[in-house]
Each structure stands twice: as C-alpha cells, then as structure tokens.
Amino acid sequence: MKTKTLLALATTALLALGAVAPAHADEGLHPDVVYALDAVPGGVVVDSRNAVWPELGMEITVPSPFLRAVGSCATGTYCAYSEPNRGGTRLSFSICTVVSTAGLSTVRSIANARSSGTVQARAGSGTVLASAGAGATANVTGAVSNLRCLL
C-alpha cells in the first residue's frame, strides 16, 4: 500500500511540474494502458506498462512478458514449499540440476518460475511425484527427496 501511495504522490508531483506527459503524447504504450487512459479520464502515464489516476487512487500495471514469477518463487528460479499451494517455508534454487530438498522436513508444493523447462518433485532418483512446467506450480503428495530441473 505504501508503494502505491508513494507512486501516486510522485506522479502527482511530476504532473504538477510538467514532467509527465499526457497519454496521447506518448508512443510505445502497451495497448491495455492506452485503452484504460482513453476509458477513464485523469490518468497519468508512468511508463509504457503503468499509469495512475491519483484522484481515484487507481493504477494499471501490465506485467512484463519476461517476468515469470510464480507467487513468491522469483523469476528464473524454481522452488519447493513446506505447505500446499506455495505456502509455508520456501527453498529456492537458481541452478538447473538435481537438488536436495533436505532443508525442508516436508515438501507439499513446487513452483517453476523459469521461462522454459520442467521441474519434477521426486522420491529418490526415479519416482516423479509431481511436475511443474514453466510458470506453473503443483501440489505434491509423498516423501520428496529432491527436485530435478529439466531444460
């Protein structure tokens, strides 16, 4: 909430100083931002994927197609969680290989925030308990001993 308030205040200050141009003067805006600016008067362009309406306390944010974060699993990593649905304690990994999940007493879900490939939750070296493709998550049942990252 603080970020949104600060963003709105900063945008209002920039608008007052004339540093932020109206949407119609900018090029390269995402079509969703252009639509919102045309549909709701009073919007201020922050950048090509963001606009705010300070008087309405509203903002639009178009996610980057390059960001693949899955919940709290950061872009470019894959994660194991101690609870289903990406809950509880998280282990995250950035190197695509077979990694031990011994740091968690149980693994109940996995997430793959990479742009490609698959992550498998495995019992031992062969039994796949769950898989998650790029940008996806999966709940896991069974005793997970490692995650296998496939390119």
FITI-345264 format. One record per residue (C-alpha): x, y, z; residue number from 1; residue in three letters. Coordinates in pm, 1 decimal. Layout:
<sites>
X / Y / Z / NUM / Ala
...
</sites>
This chain:
<sites>
0.0 / 0.0 / 0.0 / 1 / Met
289.0 / 236.0 / 77.3 / 2 / Lys
434.5 / 180.2 / -270.1 / 3 / Thr
106.3 / 271.3 / -438.4 / 4 / Lys
67.8 / 582.9 / -224.1 / 5 / Thr
425.5 / 690.3 / -291.7 / 6 / Leu
382.1 / 621.6 / -662.9 / 7 / Leu
65.1 / 829.9 / -673.4 / 8 / Ala
229.5 / 1116.3 / -482.5 / 9 / Leu
539.4 / 1108.6 / -703.4 / 10 / Ala
327.8 / 1101.2 / -1017.0 / 11 / Thr
114.8 / 1391.0 / -893.3 / 12 / Thr
430.0 / 1591.8 / -819.3 / 13 / Ala
574.6 / 1514.5 / -1163.3 / 14 / Leu
248.1 / 1607.0 / -1330.0 / 15 / Leu
241.4 / 1938.1 / -1143.6 / 16 / Ala
593.5 / 2006.7 / -1268.2 / 17 / Leu
500.5 / 1909.5 / -1621.5 / 18 / Gly
744.4 / 1616.6 / -1627.7 / 19 / Ala
483.1 / 1354.5 / -1712.6 / 20 / Val
313.4 / 1396.6 / -2047.5 / 21 / Ala
-45.3 / 1301.7 / -2114.4 / 22 / Pro
-102.6 / 956.1 / -2262.2 / 23 / Ala
-185.5 / 1084.7 / -2607.6 / 24 / His
157.4 / 1247.4 / -2640.3 / 25 / Ala
347.1 / 925.6 / -2557.8 / 26 / Asp
424.5 / 647.6 / -2802.1 / 27 / Glu
512.3 / 289.9 / -2727.0 / 28 / Gly
242.2 / 242.2 / -2461.8 / 29 / Leu
102.2 / -104.3 / -2409.4 / 30 / His
-244.2 / -124.2 / -2571.9 / 31 / Pro
-407.8 / -201.4 / -2235.1 / 32 / Asp
-263.7 / 120.5 / -2090.7 / 33 / Val
-386.7 / 319.8 / -2391.3 / 34 / Val
-732.9 / 168.7 / -2353.7 / 35 / Tyr
-750.9 / 248.1 / -1981.5 / 36 / Ala
-631.5 / 604.3 / -2035.2 / 37 / Leu
-894.2 / 657.9 / -2303.3 / 38 / Asp
-1170.0 / 495.7 / -2095.4 / 39 / Ala
-1101.0 / 666.6 / -1762.5 / 40 / Val
-1019.0 / 1040.3 / -1766.9 / 41 / Pro
-743.0 / 1180.6 / -1546.9 / 42 / Gly
-485.6 / 905.7 / -1595.2 / 43 / Gly
-113.9 / 980.6 / -1590.1 / 44 / Val
144.2 / 769.5 / -1773.8 / 45 / Val
422.1 / 638.0 / -1552.7 / 46 / Val
591.1 / 425.3 / -1820.3 / 47 / Asp
490.2 / 204.4 / -2113.9 / 48 / Ser
323.1 / -52.0 / -1885.5 / 49 / Arg
194.8 / 163.0 / -1598.6 / 50 / Asn
-43.8 / 452.1 / -1545.1 / 51 / Ala
-204.4 / 603.9 / -1237.1 / 52 / Val
-514.6 / 804.2 / -1159.5 / 53 / Trp
-410.3 / 996.8 / -846.2 / 54 / Pro
-753.3 / 1139.3 / -775.9 / 55 / Glu
-912.3 / 794.6 / -798.6 / 56 / Leu
-636.7 / 609.7 / -613.0 / 57 / Gly
-622.1 / 373.5 / -912.2 / 58 / Met
-339.2 / 233.1 / -1118.4 / 59 / Glu
-297.9 / -8.7 / -1406.8 / 60 / Ile
5.6 / -235.0 / -1437.8 / 61 / Thr
65.5 / -460.8 / -1735.3 / 62 / Val
304.4 / -739.6 / -1636.3 / 63 / Pro
617.0 / -785.4 / -1841.0 / 64 / Ser
606.4 / -1092.4 / -2063.0 / 65 / Pro
960.7 / -1165.9 / -1948.0 / 66 / Phe
870.0 / -1197.7 / -1579.6 / 67 / Leu
772.4 / -1546.5 / -1481.2 / 68 / Arg
749.5 / -1518.6 / -1104.3 / 69 / Ala
513.7 / -1776.1 / -957.8 / 70 / Val
384.5 / -1644.3 / -627.0 / 71 / Gly
687.4 / -1594.2 / -404.9 / 72 / Ser
911.3 / -1803.3 / -634.3 / 73 / Cys
1126.0 / -1540.4 / -806.8 / 74 / Ala
1173.6 / -1517.0 / -1180.5 / 75 / Thr
1438.9 / -1756.6 / -1306.0 / 76 / Gly
1423.2 / -1989.6 / -1005.3 / 77 / Thr
1231.7 / -2297.8 / -901.7 / 78 / Tyr
1103.6 / -2359.5 / -551.1 / 79 / Cys
989.5 / -2619.5 / -300.5 / 80 / Ala
738.8 / -2529.6 / -27.8 / 81 / Tyr
654.6 / -2699.1 / 300.2 / 82 / Ser
279.0 / -2649.0 / 250.6 / 83 / Glu
37.3 / -2696.3 / -42.2 / 84 / Pro
-36.3 / -2406.4 / -278.3 / 85 / Asn
307.6 / -2243.6 / -233.8 / 86 / Arg
257.7 / -2199.8 / 138.2 / 87 / Gly
485.7 / -2229.4 / 436.3 / 88 / Gly
863.1 / -2229.1 / 418.8 / 89 / Thr
1028.3 / -2197.2 / 77.3 / 90 / Arg
1354.1 / -2331.0 / -66.3 / 91 / Leu
1454.7 / -2173.2 / -397.0 / 92 / Ser
1714.2 / -2282.2 / -649.6 / 93 / Phe
1871.0 / -2099.2 / -942.1 / 94 / Ser
2093.2 / -2371.4 / -1091.9 / 95 / Ile
1912.1 / -2620.1 / -1316.4 / 96 / Cys
2021.2 / -2963.1 / -1191.3 / 97 / Thr
1908.2 / -3220.2 / -934.2 / 98 / Val
1889.2 / -3056.7 / -591.0 / 99 / Val
1818.9 / -3199.6 / -247.0 / 100 / Ser
1512.9 / -3083.7 / -55.6 / 101 / Thr
1664.7 / -3197.7 / 276.8 / 102 / Ala
1639.0 / -2838.7 / 400.5 / 103 / Gly
1261.8 / -2886.4 / 439.1 / 104 / Leu
1108.6 / -3151.7 / 661.9 / 105 / Ser
829.1 / -3197.8 / 405.0 / 106 / Thr
763.0 / -3072.3 / 53.1 / 107 / Val
396.6 / -3022.1 / -27.8 / 108 / Arg
419.5 / -2798.6 / -336.5 / 109 / Ser
662.7 / -2685.0 / -604.9 / 110 / Ile
680.4 / -2388.2 / -840.3 / 111 / Ala
872.8 / -2329.4 / -1161.7 / 112 / Asn
936.7 / -1958.6 / -1227.2 / 113 / Ala
1171.7 / -2028.8 / -1516.4 / 114 / Arg
1090.1 / -1931.6 / -1874.9 / 115 / Ser
1117.2 / -2288.3 / -2004.8 / 116 / Ser
1158.1 / -2648.0 / -1897.8 / 117 / Gly
1006.4 / -2859.5 / -1624.5 / 118 / Thr
1070.8 / -2914.7 / -1254.7 / 119 / Val
997.0 / -3254.0 / -1102.6 / 120 / Gln
949.0 / -3336.0 / -734.3 / 121 / Ala
1097.5 / -3681.9 / -691.1 / 122 / Arg
1124.2 / -3959.7 / -435.2 / 123 / Ala
1473.4 / -4097.8 / -478.7 / 124 / Gly
1623.9 / -4095.5 / -824.7 / 125 / Ser
1334.1 / -4219.1 / -1031.0 / 126 / Gly
983.7 / -4175.4 / -891.0 / 127 / Thr
827.6 / -3848.3 / -1006.6 / 128 / Val
564.6 / -3731.8 / -758.5 / 129 / Leu
470.2 / -3404.7 / -932.5 / 130 / Ala
582.7 / -3185.7 / -1223.0 / 131 / Ser
554.8 / -2814.5 / -1294.2 / 132 / Ala
616.3 / -2659.9 / -1635.4 / 133 / Gly
745.7 / -2307.8 / -1690.0 / 134 / Ala
539.2 / -2054.0 / -1496.6 / 135 / Gly
340.9 / -2322.4 / -1315.8 / 136 / Ala
300.5 / -2481.6 / -975.1 / 137 / Thr
196.5 / -2823.6 / -846.0 / 138 / Ala
95.9 / -2971.3 / -512.9 / 139 / Asn
286.9 / -3282.0 / -404.5 / 140 / Val
193.5 / -3592.7 / -207.0 / 141 / Thr
455.9 / -3836.4 / -89.6 / 142 / Gly
806.0 / -3805.6 / 51.8 / 143 / Ala
1007.1 / -3573.7 / -173.0 / 144 / Val
1383.1 / -3609.8 / -154.5 / 145 / Ser
1489.5 / -3391.6 / -447.2 / 146 / Asn
1385.9 / -3166.1 / -731.0 / 147 / Leu
1501.7 / -3231.4 / -1084.3 / 148 / Arg
1521.3 / -2935.7 / -1319.4 / 149 / Cys
1498.5 / -3017.3 / -1689.5 / 150 / Leu
1587.1 / -2761.1 / -1956.4 / 151 / Leu
</sites>
